[in-house]
Amino acid sequence: MTRVDFHFNAANKLHYACRLVRKIHRTGSRVVVFSSNPSQLAEFDRMLWAFSPLDFIPHVSVIDRLAPETPVLLASGEAPSPHHEVMVNLGPDTPAHFSRFDRLVEIVSTDEADRAAGRERWKFYRQRGYPMHRHDCAA
């Protein structure tokens, strides 16, 4: 069963996601970053190239021909992923295919609308019995 980790109180959601994806990548795990908002995903893509001048995080779209060999994939739709280790959700909705992954990371910012959407996702996973873990980014 998929483990669900909620990282909440992220002051800057995309910057936090960049740091988290870097950390996951350093462990050797493969990760899919999902958002139902293509412009948010494009901004995240740009940030991955620039947020740390000393780090290179190889990443491509999940539909790119290099996806099977690339450790970090970006997805905004239902395209199947060759990776099934970790999914990071940046969007407000529950990804339809999250249960294919060993672990799902939900990042929730301090924005009130994002927090409300995060609460709904928390309820969704809890009601279905997924193992839940909380991480306060502000602590």
Secondary structure as GFF3:
##gff-version 3
##sequence-region A 1 139
A	DSSP	beta_strand	3	10	.	.	.	ID=ss1
A	DSSP	alpha_helix	13	26	.	.	.	ID=ss2
A	DSSP	beta_strand	31	34	.	.	.	ID=ss3
A	DSSP	alpha_helix	38	50	.	.	.	ID=ss4
A	DSSP	beta_strand	59	61	.	.	.	ID=ss5
A	DSSP	three_ten_helix	67	69	.	.	.	ID=ss6
A	DSSP	beta_strand	72	75	.	.	.	ID=ss7
A	DSSP	beta_strand	86	89	.	.	.	ID=ss8
A	DSSP	three_ten_helix	98	100	.	.	.	ID=ss9
A	DSSP	beta_strand	103	109	.	.	.	ID=ss10
A	DSSP	alpha_helix	112	127	.	.	.	ID=ss11
A	DSSP	beta_strand	132	136	.	.	.	ID=ss12
###
